[in-house]
Amino acid sequence: MRPGVLTVGAVRAAALLLGLAALGATLRDGLDQPGNALAFGALVALGELARRGAAPGEREPAPLAAAGALAYALLGESAGSPTSHGVLQTVAVVTAAGLAGSVPRLARGRGPGPDHLARRVLTVGFAALCFQPLHTSGAVARHLGEGPPYALFLGLLLVLTALCDAVLAALLLRARTGFPYGSLLRDELRALLGIGSAVCATGAVMALGVAAAGLWALPVLAVPLLLTQVSYRRYEAVRTVNRQTIASLARATEVAGCTPPGHAHRVAALSAAVGRELGLSGAELTVLEHAALMHDIGQLSLVDPVEGGATALLPAEEQRRIALLGGEVVRRTGVPPAVAVIVERQADPYREQPLPARIVRTVNAYDDLTGVAADAGRGTGVGGGPGAALDALERLRLGTARDHHPDVVEGLARVLARGGAAGMTPVLPG
């Protein structure tokens, strides 16, 4: 059994055991302060219902549910009266409410994945374990009181909980994709500066608001996060349209007959996977993906199209000329200048190239070589399949003196050994 499968299984098993233990203990002992449990459970369920329309790859598709769960885990008082629900009831309420709020989407086959549910259970359990025993024993009240130190303490616990969730998310992605853990963790930590920080801040404010004003504070404090969620979705929609525009421009070479169908999208997907393998993340991956989509657009400026669109087989001077023409076209489309730079420099000797340009050049050459082999073998029973991939990789390794960086070629080989770009998490545009 692969280590990745064991990792995913271990995380899910830990969440399942914690959830079952919490539900069993709560059913046995009954709900402590059921009004609080019902109010926060309803908030978590509402947050799960509001996840409708989440974008693919969105890191926190249910921010209201996450904020409500964290607030319940860190709730020490309600309208001035101490709470005593403890760790297991916190986990039980959040688990039951999350499942209840997911029922409509589960019925349509579009509910939250097991990994998301496992992370929610484990991170809420972590937050409650850090806070509830200290609150119940009176240590928080004795040492911190109810002033700014108490608020800072809640903020610190939320930061630790967010880090715990980022570590778990990166661990699960690493197990599923095999990409370097460091770049995956950096992506998760960067996400904390966006919707993650809003979730943590709202969770802390909810806990403090309910402690001072009671449960009436919950609907008031939930509205800003709902508005933030709506604004974030609109922003993501604009970024998606931007990516679709770039993808449409990339298809122009296929429509004009300059490149084979699907070539630009194959190069973009595989380049993003290789970039992730070599440690790129966040905006770097987005720029790489956009450049890979548009890497052949310079062929639209040629009088005589390249046969089969295989620019990797052309002389170096001709490759360089087409790359410069492509960079000029890209600059006129309004995409970030960094994309045009990569398109322009994809034909340079690799010692003079930035890493994204090295990746685009090597992946483009690989797709050209395997495409030529497939065309040559069509009708003869040879040329395509694994043999063509191995032959292409061997030719790329022979070109590591000038054309292809050895690290990029080996990174491509590792990605192909894992199944290519099939396991690649979608790169959000922007």
Salt bridges, closest charged atoms under 4 A:
ASP29 OD1 - ARG28 NE 2.93
GLU48 OE1 - ARG51 NE 2.91
GLU48 OE2 - ARG120 NH1 3.02
GLU58 OE1 - ARG233 NE 3.20
GLU60 OE2 - ARG120 NH2 3.56
ASP115 OD1 - ARG12 NE 3.02
ASP115 OD2 - ARG176 NE 2.83
ASP165 OD2 - ARG119 NH2 2.91
ASP187 OD2 - ARG59 NH2 3.84
ASP187 OD1 - ARG190 NH1 3.51
ASP187 OD2 - ARG276 NH1 2.38
GLU188 OE2 - ARG59 NE 3.41
GLU236 OE2 - ARG239 NH1 3.06
GLU277 OE2 - ARG414 NE 2.75
GLU277 OE1 - ARG418 NH2 2.60
GLU289 OE2 - ARG243 NH2 2.55
ASP296 OD2 - HIS263 NE2 3.06
ASP296 OD2 - HIS295 NE2 3.02
GLU318 OE2 - ARG321 NH2 2.84
GLU328 OE2 - ARG332 NH2 2.97
GLU344 OE1 - ARG331 NH2 2.99
ASP348 OD1 - ARG320 NH1 2.80
ASP348 OD2 - ARG345 NE 3.40
ASP367 OD2 - HIS263 ND1 2.60
ASP367 OD1 - ARG266 NE 2.87
ASP368 OD1 - HIS263 NE2 3.85
ASP375 OD1 - ARG378 NH1 2.83
ASP403 OD1 - ARG361 NH2 3.00
ASP403 OD1 - ARG402 NH1 2.89
ASP407 OD2 - HIS405 ND1 3.94
GLU410 OE2 - ARG397 NE 2.92
